[in-house]
Amino acid sequence: MTSTPTADAQTVTRALTNATIAASHAPSIHNTQPWRWRTYGDHLDLFIEESRTLAVTDPDRRLAILSCGAALHHALISLAADGRQATVTRHTDNARPRHLATIRVDARIPVEPAAIRHLQSVALRHTDRRAVSGTPVDADTLRSIAAAVESQQTLLHVLRPRQVLDLASASDHAHRIESDDEAWQAELLHWTGGARTLGTGIPDAVIPREASPTTVPGRDFGHPGDMAIADTHDRTAVFAILHGPGDGDPDWLRAGEALSAAWLKATELGVSVVPLSAAIEVTVTRETIRHLLSDLGHPYLVLRFGVLDHDTAGPSHTPRLPADQTVDHR
Ligand SMILES: Cc1cc2nc3c(=O)[nH]c(=O)nc-3n(C[C@H](O)[C@H](O)[C@H](O)COP(=O)(O)O)c2cc1C
């Protein structure tokens, strides 16, 4: 005789399924969605999906693991909004490097209004590569975003104007190195451009039609996209570096959780975030970025913060894979 799951077991299963759905909205390098979830009755296992990592752009998998960290944080946001306490184990087992984390669902907890707000931001958050407007990001807003980063044991260093010029030159250098590399170009072409009906990658609809007159260059996608952008300079943009003391898988996972926390907070405060990873991808420019931190830590990701023109529509959302390609039910 098969036993009928209790009502609570069913709600736990539903909360875990909701968590994987929320996680699917997470940002990822080139929208690769390099995560795979395994769901059990009372817990979720998070794995890195090697077939969706970037062998040329990201050979150490640092940006893929960072993306998985963002998915992990999105899942936890969903569980909190479902009134579920969750315990996370972040794995450091060298024998099973694909297995990144386990989320175990414990007791019921009251649902805080903040948890609902964060979950709403999960659906709203997206990458908007338009030039920033003339409205500056105020200091209190930046402090709140930095606090969200710190809540995930990661740090945010806001660059001073002089350092922004050093970042601009490092980003430019990284783009030149990458665009001279045929294998890198081929990988970029595989993941970006076109209409992207298959659920991954960055469609032309969200890639700018031309480069805007910025100090720090945005990602060179190797071809113009379809998105019209204003011809304004990003003078009010703020550039910052996510960083921390370690430079291994657990640190990159944490950095992804911090990216998610910061981006959701920024979304709630009306601030746009654009990750800029080219200077992190190339070893020599990553060293330059490390020096910008006065060698006090390892850089994980560069972020552009800015206020966008709310009167014009932003880009559409990027596609996502169907659940059967990111979730296995056990
Ligand atoms: C680790 C990481 C690195 C990224 N690097 C860049 C980048 O260099 N330039 C850029 O325009 N977007 C970058 N992105 C944003 C992704 O392209 C974006 O998250 C993805 O296409 C999904 O789209 P969405 O954020 O609108 O949901 C990065 C995102 C992550 C998580």
The ligand as a MOL file (V3000), in Angstrom:
LIG
                    3D

  0  0  0     0  0            999 V3000
M  V30 BEGIN CTAB
M  V30 COUNTS 31 33 0 0 0
M  V30 BEGIN ATOM
M  V30 1 C 28.4510 36.4620 -13.6100 0
M  V30 2 C 27.7320 37.3670 -14.6020 0
M  V30 3 C 28.4650 38.0940 -15.5300 0
M  V30 4 C 27.8010 38.9520 -16.4350 0
M  V30 5 N 28.5400 39.7190 -17.2960 0
M  V30 6 C 27.9120 40.6220 -18.0790 0
M  V30 7 C 28.6700 41.5070 -18.9130 0
M  V30 8 O 29.8970 41.5020 -18.9270 0
M  V30 9 N 27.9770 42.3960 -19.6910 0
M  V30 10 C 26.6160 42.4420 -19.6960 0
M  V30 11 O 26.0540 43.2710 -20.4340 0
M  V30 12 N 25.8640 41.5920 -18.9340 0
M  V30 13 C 26.4930 40.7070 -18.1160 0
M  V30 14 N 25.7570 39.8800 -17.3140 0
M  V30 15 C 24.2880 39.9140 -17.3540 0
M  V30 16 C 23.7590 38.6760 -18.0940 0
M  V30 17 O 24.0220 38.7950 -19.4730 0
M  V30 18 C 22.2640 38.5170 -17.8030 0
M  V30 19 O 22.0910 38.2670 -16.4360 0
M  V30 20 C 21.6360 37.3890 -18.5850 0
M  V30 21 O 21.6800 37.6420 -19.9620 0
M  V30 22 C 20.1680 37.1600 -18.1750 0
M  V30 23 O 19.4230 38.3250 -18.4200 0
M  V30 24 P 18.6630 39.1040 -17.2490 0
M  V30 25 O 19.6920 39.5530 -16.2480 0
M  V30 26 O 18.0170 40.2670 -17.9580 0
M  V30 27 O 17.6840 38.1590 -16.6350 0
M  V30 28 C 26.3930 39.0260 -16.4130 0
M  V30 29 C 25.6690 38.2800 -15.4620 0
M  V30 30 C 26.3320 37.4660 -14.5540 0
M  V30 31 C 25.5470 36.7100 -13.5180 0
M  V30 END ATOM
M  V30 BEGIN BOND
M  V30 1 1 1 2
M  V30 2 1 2 3
M  V30 3 2 2 30
M  V30 4 2 3 4
M  V30 5 1 4 5
M  V30 6 1 4 28
M  V30 7 2 5 6
M  V30 8 1 6 7
M  V30 9 1 6 13
M  V30 10 2 7 8
M  V30 11 1 7 9
M  V30 12 1 9 10
M  V30 13 2 10 11
M  V30 14 1 10 12
M  V30 15 2 12 13
M  V30 16 1 13 14
M  V30 17 1 14 15
M  V30 18 1 14 28
M  V30 19 1 15 16
M  V30 20 1 16 17
M  V30 21 1 16 18
M  V30 22 1 18 19
M  V30 23 1 18 20
M  V30 24 1 20 21
M  V30 25 1 20 22
M  V30 26 1 22 23
M  V30 27 1 23 24
M  V30 28 2 24 25
M  V30 29 1 24 26
M  V30 30 1 24 27
M  V30 31 2 28 29
M  V30 32 1 29 30
M  V30 33 1 30 31
M  V30 END BOND
M  V30 END CTAB
M  END
